[in-house]
Amino acid sequence: SYSDGSVEKETISETKFEKYIYEVTFENRTSTAIYPLKAEYRIFYEQEVNDSGTGKVIAQQMNKAGELKIDRVDPTERFSVETEPVVLQEYEFNSSDFYFDDGDPSSTGGDLKGFWLRLSITTKSGMTAVRDVYYPDSIRGKYVW
């Protein structure tokens, strides 16, 4: 058995790990600074696992929440920030020399589903304005915050 950080190999299986990060670009197209800006996100993904009790593959719906650190966006400023990584696993049973009494495990994988960014700012009058951004747009309405 060995591991190089992204792949773990054993005699009967191999597990690969893939790290995904979203890069978000902010651009202020106005002549006024935007602050205080709160930028929260959810990354939605699916991770398959073997259920040893039933011998079936179960797709687990998961999400990772985080916040982007942005204090202020000055007039005409443009910059990018990155989310925390999501690590997806791919498992492959690769030996004909071994078997499991309750059935061989199936290959499993993971899949990114989308990214939801929620921006909010409190105006001088005390009201809060919120804008939601989805990537891809097709995830709108499929997930809850």
C-alpha positions as CSV (number, residue, x, y, z in Angstrom):
1,S,0.0,0.0,0.0
2,Y,1.2,3.5,-0.7
3,S,-0.1,7.1,-1.0
4,D,1.3,10.2,-2.8
5,G,-1.4,12.5,-1.4
6,S,-3.7,12.3,-4.4
7,V,-3.8,8.5,-4.8
8,E,-3.9,5.7,-2.3
9,K,-3.1,2.2,-3.8
10,E,-3.5,-1.0,-2.0
11,T,-3.4,-4.6,-3.3
12,I,-7.1,-4.8,-4.0
13,S,-8.2,-1.2,-4.5
14,E,-7.2,2.3,-5.6
15,T,-8.6,5.6,-4.3
16,K,-8.0,8.9,-6.1
17,F,-8.6,12.3,-4.5
18,E,-9.3,15.3,-6.7
19,K,-9.4,18.8,-5.2
20,Y,-11.7,21.5,-6.6
21,I,-11.6,25.2,-5.9
22,Y,-13.9,27.9,-7.3
23,E,-12.3,31.2,-8.2
24,V,-14.7,34.2,-7.8
25,T,-14.0,37.5,-9.5
26,F,-15.4,40.7,-8.1
27,E,-15.6,43.9,-10.1
28,N,-17.0,47.2,-8.9
29,R,-18.3,49.0,-12.0
30,T,-19.5,52.1,-10.0
31,S,-17.8,55.2,-8.8
32,T,-18.7,54.3,-5.1
33,A,-16.9,51.9,-2.8
34,I,-19.0,48.9,-1.7
35,Y,-18.7,48.0,2.0
36,P,-19.3,46.2,4.3
37,L,-19.8,43.3,1.8
38,K,-20.5,39.9,3.1
39,A,-19.9,37.0,0.6
40,E,-21.0,33.5,1.7
41,Y,-21.1,30.4,-0.5
42,R,-22.2,26.8,-0.7
43,I,-20.6,24.3,-3.0
44,F,-22.9,21.4,-3.8
45,Y,-21.5,18.0,-4.7
46,E,-22.3,14.3,-4.7
47,Q,-20.1,11.6,-3.3
48,E,-20.8,7.9,-3.9
49,V,-19.9,5.3,-1.2
50,N,-20.3,1.6,-0.9
51,D,-22.9,0.4,1.5
52,S,-21.5,-2.8,2.8
53,G,-24.8,-3.8,4.4
54,T,-26.7,-3.8,1.1
55,G,-23.8,-4.2,-1.4
56,K,-25.1,-1.1,-3.3
57,V,-23.6,2.2,-4.1
58,I,-25.2,5.2,-2.3
59,A,-24.9,8.7,-3.7
60,Q,-24.6,11.1,-0.8
61,Q,-25.7,14.7,-1.5
62,M,-23.3,17.1,0.2
63,N,-22.4,20.7,0.5
64,K,-19.6,22.8,1.8
65,A,-20.3,26.2,3.3
66,G,-17.8,29.1,3.6
67,E,-17.3,32.8,3.5
68,L,-15.0,34.9,1.3
69,K,-13.0,37.5,3.2
70,I,-13.9,40.8,1.5
71,D,-13.9,44.0,3.5
72,R,-14.3,46.6,0.7
73,V,-14.5,46.8,-3.1
74,D,-13.2,50.2,-4.2
75,P,-14.5,52.0,-7.3
76,T,-13.5,50.3,-10.6
77,E,-11.6,47.7,-8.5
78,R,-11.3,44.1,-9.8
79,F,-9.9,41.1,-8.0
80,S,-10.4,37.4,-7.5
81,V,-10.6,35.2,-4.4
82,E,-10.8,31.4,-4.0
83,T,-13.1,29.1,-2.0
84,E,-11.9,26.5,0.3
85,P,-11.3,23.2,-1.6
86,V,-13.8,20.3,-1.9
87,V,-12.1,16.9,-2.3
88,L,-13.9,14.3,-4.3
89,Q,-12.9,10.6,-4.0
90,E,-12.9,7.9,-6.7
91,Y,-12.6,4.3,-5.6
92,E,-11.8,1.4,-7.8
93,F,-11.8,-2.3,-6.8
94,N,-9.1,-3.7,-9.0
95,S,-8.2,-7.3,-8.1
96,S,-9.5,-10.6,-9.4
97,D,-7.5,-12.4,-6.8
98,F,-9.6,-11.3,-3.9
99,Y,-13.3,-11.3,-3.2
100,F,-15.6,-10.2,-0.3
101,D,-18.1,-12.6,1.3
102,D,-20.9,-10.1,1.0
103,G,-20.0,-9.1,-2.6
104,D,-17.2,-7.1,-4.2
105,P,-17.4,-3.4,-3.6
106,S,-18.4,-1.3,-6.7
107,S,-16.4,1.6,-8.1
108,T,-17.5,4.9,-6.8
109,G,-16.9,8.5,-7.7
110,G,-17.8,12.1,-6.9
111,D,-19.3,14.9,-8.9
112,L,-19.6,18.7,-8.5
113,K,-23.1,19.9,-8.9
114,G,-22.7,23.7,-8.5
115,F,-21.9,26.8,-6.6
116,W,-24.2,29.3,-4.9
117,L,-22.8,32.7,-3.9
118,R,-24.8,35.0,-1.6
119,L,-23.7,38.6,-1.4
120,S,-25.2,41.0,1.2
121,I,-24.6,44.6,2.1
122,T,-26.3,46.8,4.7
123,T,-27.2,50.2,3.3
124,K,-26.8,53.5,5.2
125,S,-30.5,53.5,6.0
126,G,-30.1,50.1,7.8
127,M,-31.7,47.9,5.1
128,T,-30.0,44.7,3.9
129,A,-29.7,44.1,0.2
130,V,-29.0,40.5,-0.9
131,R,-28.0,39.1,-4.3
132,D,-27.7,35.4,-5.1
133,V,-25.5,34.1,-7.9
134,Y,-25.6,30.5,-9.2
135,Y,-23.1,28.5,-11.2
136,P,-24.4,26.9,-13.3
137,D,-27.7,28.8,-13.3
138,S,-29.5,25.4,-13.6
139,I,-29.0,24.7,-9.8
140,R,-31.3,27.6,-8.9
141,G,-34.2,26.1,-7.0
142,K,-32.6,22.6,-6.7
143,Y,-30.9,23.3,-3.3
144,V,-31.7,25.1,-0.1
145,W,-29.4,27.5,1.6
